[in-house]
C-alpha cells in the first residue's frame, strides 16, 4: 500500500487549473525548443562554457581524492581537524609529479625537434640509402617514396609557409589560454572546496535524492552512483599505476638497447598507456617516426620492444593490477573503446571502458531481477521452490522426547 502511495504521483491526472497550465507551458516549451534548435544548442553551449570550470574542479577533486583518502586514513589517523593538511599534501604531490614530467618532457621535446631539423638532410640521406638498398637487393618498386624524399626541400618550404600562415591562429590560441587564467583559478579553488567539504556535499546530495524521489528510486540512484564510482576508481587507479610501471619499464629497456630519446619515449608511452588496448601503440607511432629518421635500426628495435612490452602488460602486469575492477570481457572493452573514441575522441577512449562497465553491470543486475521476478533461471527453466525452514524444537521438547519414548517402549513391548 505504501509503495502504491509512493508511485501515485507518476499516475496523477490533471485536475486543477495549475496542472493544466503546467502541461500547456511544457508543451509550448517543447514546441519552441524543437522550432529553434540552433538557439537551444547555443544556449546549451553557453551554459557548458559557464559550468566548465566547476566541472574541471570536480574532475581535479575526484583525482586528488585518491591521494587524500590514504593520507587521511593512514597518516592523519582519520582526524577531521587535519583534513586540510591531507589536501595540502595531495596538491603538493600532484604539483611535484607534474613538474617532474614537464621537466623531463619539455627539454627532450625541444632537443628532439632541434636535432631533427638540424640533422634533417642527414636523416633524409640515411633513409634514401636504405630505400636504394632495398630496391636493389629485393627488387622493390620504391620510386615514389624516393621522389618524395628528393623533394624534401620543397616540403620544408611548404611547412615553413604553413607555420607562417598559422602564426595568427597560434597567437590567438596563446592569448585565449592566458585569458583562461580565471577559469583555471576557479577550477582549482572549487576543487579545494569540494575536497574540504566532501562529506557535507555527499550528505546534501543524498538528502536531495531522498527528498525528490520515492524511496525505491532513491535507493536505486544511490546504489548506481556507488557502483559507478567503484568502477571509475578501480579503473583509473589501476591504470595510473600500470602506466607508471610501463613508463619506467620502457625507459629502462630503451637505455639497455641503446635507443635514443629514452626519457621522451618513456613518458609518451606511459601517458598513452592509460588508453586501454591501443594506448601503447598510439604513443609508439610518433616515437617510431622520429626514430626512423634518426636511425632505422633503432626504430626496428623499438618496434620489437614495444610489442613485447604490450604483451607483458596485457598478460601479466595489467591483469595483476586491475584484477576484476572492470568485470567485462576483452571484446566489450574493444567495443567501449571504439564507441567512446568515435563520440569523444581520446577522452572517450579513456572513459569509455569504465562507463560501459557501469552500464554492463547495471544491465546484469536488471536481468537477474527480471529472471527472479518471472521465477525462471538463465536457461528459462522454472526455479526450484525453496523448502520452508524447519522450526527448531524447544529445549524442553528435545529433553522430553527421549524420556517419553523410553517410558512408552515397555508398554509397547508388553502389548
N, C-alpha and C positions, 0 to 999 in steps of 0.2 A: 504494500500500500504506500509506504514511504517512497519507494522507487518511482511509483506512478506519479506521486505528487512532485517529485523532483523533475520529472520529464514533462510536466503539464505545460510548461512554457514553450516547449517545442511544438505542441499541437494546439496552441491557443488560436482561436479565430478572432478576427477584428470585431469588436463590439462597440467601443466608444469612438467619439469623433477624433480623439488623439490617435487611436490605432489607424484609422483611415487616412489621416493626414500624414502619418509616418510612412504608410505604404505609398501614398502619392508622391511624397518627397523622395523616397528611394527610387521610385520608377523614373521620375524626372531626372534625378542624378545619373542613373544608368543610361538614359537616353542621351543626355548631354555628353557623357563620357564617351559613348560609342560614336557620337557625331563629331567629336573633337578629340580624336585620339592623339593627334600631334601635340595639342595643347596639354592634354593629360600626361603624355610621355615627357614633355618638357617640365611639367610640374614635378613629376617623379624624379627626373634628373636633378632638378634644383634641390629637392628635398634630400636626395642622396649626397649632394655636394655639402649640404649643411651638416648632416649627421656623420659624414665620412671621418672627421677627426675623432668623434666619440666611438665610432666603430673600430678605428685603429687603436684607440685606447683599450677597448675590450680585448682585442687580439693581443696587445702587449701585456695586459694584466693576466690573460689566460696563460701565456707562455711563461711569464716570470713567476706565476704561482707554482709552477713545477719546482722552482728553486726555493720559494718562500716556505712551502709546506715542510720539506725535510729540515730546513734550518730552524723553523719554529718548533718542530717536534723534537729533534734530537739535540739541538744546541741550546735553544731557549727554554726547553722543557715545558712547552705549551703555556708559557707565561704571557697573558694578553698585554701586559704593560710593555713587553719587549717586542711586540709585533713590528713596531716601526723600525727597530734595528734589523729584523729579518728582511723587511722590504728594502732597507738601505743596502744590505749585503747583496741581495738579489740584483739590484741595479748596478752595483759596483762590479759584480761578477760578469753581468751582461756587457757592461762597458769595456771591461778588460778583454773579453772574448772578441768583441767587435774590433777593438783597437789592434789586437794581435792579428786578426785576419786581414784587416786593412793594411797593416804594416808589412805583412807577408805578400799580399796580392799586388798592391799598387806598385811597389818598386819592381816586382817581377814583370808586371804588365808593361810598365814604361820601358824597362830594359829589353823586353822581348820585342816590342814594337820598334824601338830604336835599332836594335840589332837586325830585325827583319828588313827594315827599309834601307839600312846601311849596306847590308850584305846581299840585297836582293839580286843584283846581277850575278853574284857567285852562286846563289841558290838556284837561279834560273839555269845557269850553265850546268850545274850538277844534275838537275832534272833532265835537261836536254841530252846530256851524255847517257843517262840511264835509259831514256827513250830510244836513243840511237842504238844502244847495246841490245835492248830487247827487240828492236826492229830487225837488226842484222842477224842476231842469233836465232830468233824464233820465227822470223818472217811475219811479224805482226804489222798490220797497217795502222801506224800511229802518226800519219802525216798531218791529220787535223790538229792533234794535240801539239805537234811540233810547230805548226803555223801559229797557233795561239801563243806559244811561248816566244816565238820570233817577234811577235808584235807587242811584247810586254811594255815597250816604251810608250806606245800609243795607249795602252791600257792604263799606265801610270798617269799619263796626261789627262785621260778621261776621268780618272779617280780624283786628280787634283781639281779639275773643273767642277766635279760634283761636290767636293768639300767646300770650294769657294761659294758655290751657289747655295749650299746648305748652311753657310755661316749665319745668316739672319735667323733661321729657324733654331739653330743651336743656341744663339744668344737669347732668343725669346724663351727657350726652354730653361736656360740657366736663370734668367730673371724670374720665371714662373716658380722655379724651385726656391729662389730667395724669398719670393712673396709668400710662400707657404710656411714660413718660419712660425707664424701664428698658429697655423694648423698643427704643426709638429709639437709646439709647446702645449697646445690644448690636448693633444693625444697623450703626451707624457703626463700632464697634470691629472687628466681623467683616469689614467691607468693607476697612478699613485692612490687616488681616492678610492678606486674600486678595490684595490688590494687592501687598503686600510679598513674599509667598511664592508669587506666581503661577506661576513656572517650576517650583518644587518641587512644588506641588499638582498641576499638569498632569502632571508626570513620574510622580507617585504614582498618579494616575488611569489613565494609560496602562499602568503596571505591573500594576495590578489587573485591567484589561481583558484583558491578555495572560495573566494568571495564571488567570482564571476561565473563559475561553472558548477554544475551539480557534483556531488561527491565522487561518483564513479568516473566522470570525465576528468575531474581534477586529479584523482589518483593516477589515471592513465597518463595524463600530461606530465606529471612529475616523474613517473617511472620512465617515460620515454626520454625525458631530458637527462635523467641519471644514466640511462643506458647509452645515450649518445655521448655523454661526457666521458664515460668509461672507454668507449671505443676510440674517441679522439685522443684522450690522454695516453692510452696504451699504444696507439699507432705512432703518434708524434714523439713521445718519449723514447720508444724503441728505435725509431728511425734516426733520431738525433744521435743516440749512442752508436748505432750501426754506421752512420755516415762518418762519425769521428774515427771509428776504427778503420773504416775503408780508406779515409784520407791519410791516416798515419801509415797504413799498410802500403798504399800507393807510393807515398814519399820514400819509404824505406826501400821498396823494390826498384824504384827509379834510380836511387843512388847506388844500389848494388849493381845494377846492369848498366850504369853509366849513361843514363838518358838525361839530356839537358832539360832545364827549366823544371826540375823536380818539385820545388815548392808551389809554383803556379799550377802545374798539372795536378798535384795532390789536392790543393784547395778546390779547384774546379770539379774534379771527380767527386770529392767528398760532399760538396754542396749539392750537386745534381743527383747524388745518390738518394736524396730524400724522395725523389720521384721513384715510385716502385717500378721494377722490371726494366724500364727504358732509361732510368736515370744515369747509370754509369756510361752507357753508350752515347747519350746526349752530351755529357761532359767530355767524352773522349773524342768526339768529332772535331771540335776546334783545335784541341791539343794535337790530334793526329795531322791536321792540315799544316800546322806550324812545323811539326817535326819532319813532314815530307819535304819541305823546302830546306830545312836546316841539314838533315841527314836522313835519307830514305831508309837506311838500315836501322836507325833509332826508331823510326816510325813503325817498321815491321816488328821490332822488339816490343814496342809499346802496345801494338795491336794484340800480340800474343799475350802480353802481360795483363791487359785489361779484360780479355776474355777469361783468363784463368782467375783473376780476382772476382769477376762477376759470378763465376761458377762456385767459388769458395763462399762468397757472400750469400748466394741464393740457396745453397745446400747445407751450409754449416753455420755461418755467423748469423744470418738473418733469422732462420727458424729458432736458434737458441735464444736470441734476444727478444724477438717479437712473440714467440710462442704461439698461443692461441688468442692473442689480443684482437685479431680481426675476425676469425671464425668463418671465412669464406674460402672457397677453392681458388686455385690459380686462374681458372677460366673466368670466374666472376671478377677477380682482380683486374684481369685484362680488359673485360667489358667496362668496368668502372673507370679505368684509365682512359680508354678511347672516348667514352661518352663525356667524361669530365674535361678532357683536353679539347674536344670539339666545342663544348659550351663555353668554357672559361680559360682555355689556353693552358699555360703551365700551372697556374693556380688550381685549375680544375683537375689536372693530373695528380696534384698533391692531395687535395681534399676529397677527391672523388672516391678513393678507396674507403676511408672511414665513414663517409656519408652513405655509400652503398651498403657497407657492413651494417650500419644502423637500420636502414630500411629492410635489409635482408633479415636481420634478427627480429624486427617487429613483424614481418610477414610470417616468419616461422611461428612466433607466438600466437598470431591471429589464426594461422592454420590449425595449430594444436587446439586452440579454443573452439574452433568450428567443429573439428572432429569429436571433441569431447561433448559438445552440445548435441551433436547428432547421435552420439553413442556408438561410434564406429572407430576402428583403428586406421592406421595409414594405408592398409590394403583394402579398406572398405568393408571389412568383416565386423559383425557386431561385437562390442566389447563384452567380456565376461563380467557378469554382475558380481560385485564383491560380496562375500558372505558377511552376514551381520556378526559383529564381535560378540563372543560368548561372555556373559556376565560372570565375573569370578564369584565363587561361593564364599559365604561368610565364614570367618574362622571358627565360629561355634558350630556351624553346619559341618565343616571339614572334620572337626573333632568328634562330633556326634555320630557321623555316618558310619565309621568303623565299629563304634560301640553298638549301634543298632543292629548292624549285620551280625556281629558275634552273639548278640542276645537272641536274634531270631533264628540263627543257624541250628541250635539244638532242637528247637521246636519243629523246624522243618525236617530234621532227621527223625524225630520221634514219629511224625506223621508218616 
